[in-house]
């Protein structure tokens, strides 16, 4: 019986996950079938219950990460902290949920030289910002500013940072006259989110390097503002790649911290699969 995996979301045609996973399993010599399926949030429970025994796991993108967290039989630490699951390892007992977005961001930032970060700024206060906060905490951050349109939206991040991560989270307005300098800014806004050139320029003036999780709309308004000032700015393709590596580890070996056989070769093949035009992020 063939082993099946898939990525679910709505929309889903844009997803690069099938390319990444197919490249990995070719190198690993696994005859696994990785597909994609459009699944809306209200369809999730029915679709999950209808999976046959050939399914080993799922990758889950928006808008399914929160409902997947609720339906998980078990959850890893990153999933528990963020309230979001983007990976299911399926078993007879039920789905084991993981959040590989956190580890993917940590791995890519370390690859770019950020082995330790004491202060940082996050732009946005949604679910992606939650994963970014946990990632920054794992890189050593003790102070994180969160730029948000609504101060109340930062409340859950303040609770997470102060009560569970040991990080002081401070809300700051989107349209400040100036911002305190930080070495790293993580933009966690949805692709295409409206942002004026003036606001982006002010953020760029004191934002250090920019890591924008968006990659389908690159350069974003923020990326353009950073580039105009000669700053370093990266899109989220590296995070997409690294979180997929962790997913492959889970599907193959059962855990995100269990390296693959010939992992360097696997990563090289996955990186090659991302060559060409990028699509909207997972």
C-alpha positions in Angstrom: 0.0 0.0 0.0 1.3 3.4 -1.0 2.0 5.9 1.8 0.1 9.2 1.3 0.8 12.7 2.7 -0.8 16.0 1.7 -1.0 19.7 2.4 -4.4 21.2 3.3 -5.5 24.7 3.3 -7.8 27.3 1.6 -6.5 28.5 -0.8 -4.0 25.8 -1.6 -3.0 25.9 -5.3 -0.2 28.3 -4.4 1.5 25.9 -2.0 5.2 25.0 -2.6 5.0 22.1 -0.1 4.4 19.4 -2.7 7.7 20.4 -4.5 9.6 20.5 -1.3 8.4 17.2 0.0 8.7 15.4 -3.3 12.3 16.4 -3.6 13.1 15.2 -0.1 11.5 11.7 -0.6 13.3 11.2 -3.9 16.6 11.6 -2.1 15.5 9.4 0.7 14.4 6.7 -1.7 10.8 6.7 -0.4 8.0 6.0 -2.8 5.6 8.3 -0.9 2.8 10.3 -2.6 2.4 13.9 -1.4 -0.6 15.8 -2.7 -2.6 18.9 -1.9 -6.3 19.4 -1.1 -8.4 22.5 -0.7 -10.0 22.2 2.7 -12.0 25.1 4.4 -12.1 25.4 8.1 -15.7 24.2 8.4 -14.8 21.1 6.4 -11.7 20.1 8.4 -13.3 17.6 10.9 -15.2 15.7 8.1 -12.1 15.5 5.8 -9.9 14.4 8.7 -12.3 11.6 9.7 -12.5 10.5 6.0 -8.8 9.8 5.6 -7.9 6.2 4.9 -5.2 4.1 6.6 -2.6 4.9 3.9 -2.3 8.5 5.2 0.8 9.1 7.3 0.7 12.8 7.9 -0.6 16.2 6.8 0.9 19.7 6.4 -1.6 22.4 7.4 -1.7 25.9 6.2 -4.1 28.8 6.7 -6.9 28.8 7.9 -6.5 25.4 9.5 -3.7 25.9 12.1 -6.0 26.7 15.0 -8.7 24.1 14.3 -5.9 21.5 13.8 -4.6 22.5 17.2 -8.0 21.8 18.8 -8.4 18.4 17.0 -4.9 17.1 17.9 -4.6 14.1 20.2 -1.2 15.2 21.4 0.8 18.5 20.8 4.4 19.3 20.9 5.7 22.2 23.0 5.7 24.7 20.2 2.1 23.8 19.3 1.1 24.2 22.9 2.7 27.6 23.3 1.4 29.1 20.1 -2.1 27.4 19.9 -1.3 26.5 16.3 -0.5 23.2 14.5 0.9 23.1 11.0 1.8 19.4 11.0 0.0 16.2 11.8 1.6 12.8 12.3 -1.4 10.4 12.0 -1.9 7.3 14.1 -4.7 5.0 15.3 -4.8 6.9 18.6 -5.3 10.2 16.8 -3.2 13.0 15.2 -0.1 14.2 16.9 0.2 17.9 16.3 3.4 19.9 15.8 4.3 23.5 15.0 7.3 23.5 12.8 7.0 27.2 11.9 8.8 28.1 15.1 11.8 25.8 14.5 11.9 26.8 10.8 12.3 30.5 11.7 14.9 29.7 14.3 16.9 27.5 11.9 16.9 30.1 9.1 17.8 33.0 11.4 20.7 31.1 12.8 21.8 30.3 9.3 21.8 34.0 8.6 24.0 34.7 11.6 21.5 35.5 14.3 22.7 33.0 16.9 21.7 35.3 19.7 19.2 38.2 19.8 18.6 40.2 23.0 16.1 42.8 21.6 13.9 42.6 18.5 10.7 44.0 17.0 7.7 42.1 15.5 5.4 43.8 13.1 1.9 42.4 13.4 0.1 40.6 16.2 -1.6 37.6 14.7 -0.9 33.9 14.8 2.4 34.2 12.8 3.6 36.8 15.3 3.0 34.3 18.1 5.3 31.8 16.4 7.8 34.6 15.8 7.8 35.5 19.5 8.5 31.9 20.5 11.3 31.7 18.0 12.9 35.0 19.2 12.7 33.7 22.8 14.6 30.6 21.7 17.3 32.8 20.2 17.7 34.6 23.6 15.5 37.6 23.2 14.5 39.3 26.5 12.8 42.4 25.1 10.4 42.4 22.1 8.4 45.3 20.8 5.2 44.5 18.9 4.0 47.0 16.3 0.2 46.6 16.0 -2.7 48.8 14.9 -4.7 47.8 18.0 -2.9 47.8 21.4 -5.4 45.1 22.7 -4.2 42.7 20.0 -0.8 42.6 21.8 -2.3 41.4 25.1 -2.0 37.6 24.3 1.6 38.1 23.2 2.4 39.9 26.5 0.9 37.1 28.4 2.8 34.5 26.5 6.1 36.4 26.7 5.9 37.4 30.4 4.3 34.3 31.9 5.8 31.5 29.8 8.9 32.7 27.9 10.6 35.3 30.1 10.3 37.9 27.4 9.1 41.5 28.1 6.7 42.3 25.3 5.9 46.0 24.7 3.1 47.2 22.3 4.0 50.2 20.1 1.8 52.0 17.6 2.0 51.5 13.9 2.4 55.2 13.1 5.0 56.4 15.6 7.2 59.3 14.7 10.3 57.2 15.5 11.2 53.8 16.9 14.0 52.7 19.2 16.8 50.9 17.4 16.8 47.1 17.3 19.1 44.7 15.5 16.3 42.6 14.0 12.7 43.1 12.8 10.4 40.2 12.0 7.5 41.2 9.9 4.5 38.8 10.5 1.9 40.5 8.4 -0.3 38.6 5.9 0.7 38.9 2.3 -0.7 42.0 0.7 -1.5 43.7 4.1 -1.9 47.4 3.5 1.0 49.6 4.8 1.9 53.1 3.7 5.4 53.9 2.4 5.9 56.5 5.1 5.1 54.0 7.9 7.4 51.4 6.3 10.2 54.0 6.0 10.0 54.9 9.7 10.1 51.3 10.7 13.1 50.7 8.5 15.1 53.7 9.9 15.7 51.9 13.3 14.7 48.3 12.5 18.1 46.6 11.9 17.8 43.6 9.6 14.4 42.7 8.3 13.0 39.1 8.1 9.7 39.2 6.3 7.8 35.9 6.5 6.0 36.8 3.2 7.6 35.5 0.1 4.9 35.6 -2.6 4.7 39.4 -2.6 8.4 40.1 -2.5 9.7 42.7 -2.2 7.0 43.7 0.1 6.4 47.4 1.1 8.6 46.7 4.1 11.3 45.0 2.0 11.4 47.9 -0.4 11.7 50.4 2.4 14.7 48.4 3.9 16.4 48.1 0.5 16.1 51.8 -0.2 18.0 52.4 3.0 20.6 49.9 2.2 19.5 47.5 5.0 19.5 43.7 4.9 16.1 42.3 4.1 15.0 38.7 3.5 11.8 37.1 2.5 10.3 34.0 4.2 11.5 31.3 1.7 14.2 30.1 4.1 11.6 29.7 6.9 9.4 27.7 4.5 12.3 25.5 3.6 13.4 24.9 7.1 10.0 24.2 8.5 9.5 21.7 5.7 12.7 19.9 6.7 11.3 19.5 10.2 8.1 18.2 8.8 10.0 15.6 6.7 11.8 14.6 9.9 8.4 14.1 11.6 6.9 12.1 8.8 10.0 9.9 8.4 11.3 9.5 12.0 8.5 10.6 14.2 10.1 13.7 15.7 11.4 17.1 14.6 14.7 16.7 16.4 15.7 13.5 14.7 17.9 14.2 11.8 17.4 12.5 8.4 19.8 10.2 6.7 21.8 12.2 4.2 20.1 15.4 5.5 22.5 17.8 3.8 21.7 16.2 0.5 18.0 16.3 1.3 18.1 20.0 2.1 20.1 20.7 -1.0 17.4 19.0 -3.1 14.6 20.9 -1.3 16.4 24.2 -1.8 16.8 23.5 -5.5 13.0 22.8 -5.7 12.4 26.3 -4.6 14.3 27.8 -7.5 12.2 30.0 -9.7 9.3 32.3 -9.0 7.9 32.1 -5.5 4.3 31.8 -4.7 2.2 33.1 -1.8 3.4 31.7 1.5 2.1 28.6 3.4 
